[in-house]
Amino acid sequence: MGEQPPEYQPYQPPAYGQQPPPYGQPPSPYGFNPAAPYGVDPATGLPYSDKTKLVAGLLQVIIPLGIGRMYMGQTGLGVTQLLVTIFTCGLGSIWPFIDGIMILAGNPRDAQGRPMKMS
């Protein structure tokens, strides 16, 4: 039969003079966390989104129609930005443009509340 998985060992801080595990990645007996296939945010410990904030921000800045928000999974906000842009004959495109800059400069989250990586 196959090998039994190793028993769970609670985290022990490294002894004096030893290197700690890599920052942001909890020690795992298997080396991969299936609950976080894109990694873990070191500040919050939440799994990263499969979307990137670079793509979302550039979509908002280059095509200011709410497409970046739709990419992030926030379709309601994206459609609202699109409708405001259409009904104001293009003047409302300032909102998605500034929103794109805020996405690139801030710490946005996708529709499931997961933090987004830069690239």
C-alpha positions as CSV (number, residue, x, y, z in Angstrom):
1,M,0.0,0.0,0.0
2,G,1.0,3.7,-0.2
3,E,2.8,5.6,2.5
4,Q,0.9,7.2,5.3
5,P,1.0,11.1,5.3
6,P,3.2,12.5,8.0
7,E,1.4,13.6,11.2
8,Y,0.7,17.2,11.6
9,Q,3.4,18.9,13.6
10,P,2.6,22.4,15.2
11,Y,5.0,25.1,14.2
12,Q,8.0,25.3,16.4
13,P,10.2,28.4,16.2
14,P,13.7,27.7,14.9
15,A,16.4,27.1,17.4
16,Y,19.0,29.8,17.9
17,G,21.2,30.0,14.8
18,Q,18.8,28.2,12.5
19,Q,17.0,29.8,9.5
20,P,13.2,30.2,9.8
21,P,10.9,29.0,7.0
22,P,10.4,31.3,4.1
23,Y,8.3,34.4,5.0
24,G,4.7,34.2,4.0
25,Q,4.6,30.4,3.3
26,P,3.5,28.4,6.3
27,P,5.4,25.2,6.7
28,S,3.6,22.3,5.1
29,P,4.5,18.6,5.3
30,Y,3.5,18.3,1.6
31,G,5.2,21.5,0.3
32,F,2.1,22.8,-1.4
33,N,-1.2,24.2,0.0
34,P,-4.1,23.2,-2.1
35,A,-6.3,25.8,-0.5
36,A,-3.9,28.5,-1.7
37,P,-2.6,27.5,-5.2
38,Y,-1.4,31.1,-6.0
39,G,0.3,31.6,-2.6
40,V,-0.6,33.3,0.6
41,D,-0.6,37.0,1.4
42,P,2.2,37.4,4.1
43,A,0.4,40.4,5.8
44,T,-3.0,38.7,6.2
45,G,-2.5,35.0,5.7
46,L,-5.3,34.9,3.1
47,P,-4.8,33.0,-0.2
48,Y,-4.1,35.2,-3.2
49,S,-6.6,35.6,-6.0
50,D,-6.1,34.0,-9.4
51,K,-6.5,37.6,-10.8
52,T,-3.7,40.2,-10.8
53,K,-4.1,43.8,-10.0
54,L,-1.8,44.8,-12.8
55,V,-4.2,43.5,-15.4
56,A,-7.3,44.9,-13.6
57,G,-5.7,48.3,-13.2
58,L,-4.5,48.5,-16.8
59,L,-7.8,47.5,-18.2
60,Q,-9.5,50.3,-16.1
61,V,-6.9,52.9,-17.2
62,I,-6.5,51.9,-20.9
63,I,-10.2,51.1,-21.6
64,P,-12.1,53.1,-18.9
65,L,-15.4,51.3,-19.3
66,G,-15.4,49.2,-16.1
67,I,-13.8,46.2,-17.8
68,G,-11.2,46.0,-15.0
69,R,-13.9,45.6,-12.4
70,M,-15.6,43.0,-14.5
71,Y,-12.3,41.1,-14.7
72,M,-12.0,41.2,-10.9
73,G,-15.4,39.6,-10.6
74,Q,-17.2,42.7,-9.5
75,T,-19.6,42.8,-12.4
76,G,-22.2,45.0,-10.8
77,L,-19.7,47.8,-10.3
78,G,-18.3,47.3,-13.7
79,V,-21.7,47.5,-15.4
80,T,-22.5,50.6,-13.4
81,Q,-19.3,52.3,-14.6
82,L,-20.1,51.3,-18.2
83,L,-23.6,52.7,-18.0
84,V,-22.4,55.9,-16.4
85,T,-19.8,56.3,-19.2
86,I,-22.5,55.7,-21.9
87,F,-25.2,57.9,-20.4
88,T,-22.8,60.9,-19.9
89,C,-21.5,60.6,-23.4
90,G,-18.0,59.6,-22.2
91,L,-17.6,62.2,-19.4
92,G,-18.2,59.5,-16.8
93,S,-15.1,57.6,-18.0
94,I,-13.2,59.6,-15.5
95,W,-14.6,57.4,-12.7
96,P,-13.2,54.1,-14.1
97,F,-9.9,55.8,-15.0
98,I,-9.3,57.1,-11.5
99,D,-10.6,53.7,-10.2
100,G,-7.8,52.0,-12.3
101,I,-5.2,54.2,-10.7
102,M,-6.6,53.3,-7.2
103,I,-6.4,49.6,-8.1
104,L,-2.8,49.9,-9.2
105,A,-1.8,51.9,-6.1
106,G,-3.8,50.2,-3.5
107,N,-4.5,46.7,-2.2
108,P,-7.6,45.6,-4.1
109,R,-9.6,42.4,-3.5
110,D,-11.5,40.3,-5.9
111,A,-15.2,39.4,-5.7
112,Q,-14.4,36.6,-3.2
113,G,-12.5,39.0,-0.9
114,R,-9.1,37.5,-1.7
115,P,-6.1,39.9,-2.1
116,M,-4.7,40.3,-5.6
117,K,-1.0,40.0,-6.4
118,M,0.8,42.7,-8.5
119,S,1.7,40.3,-11.3
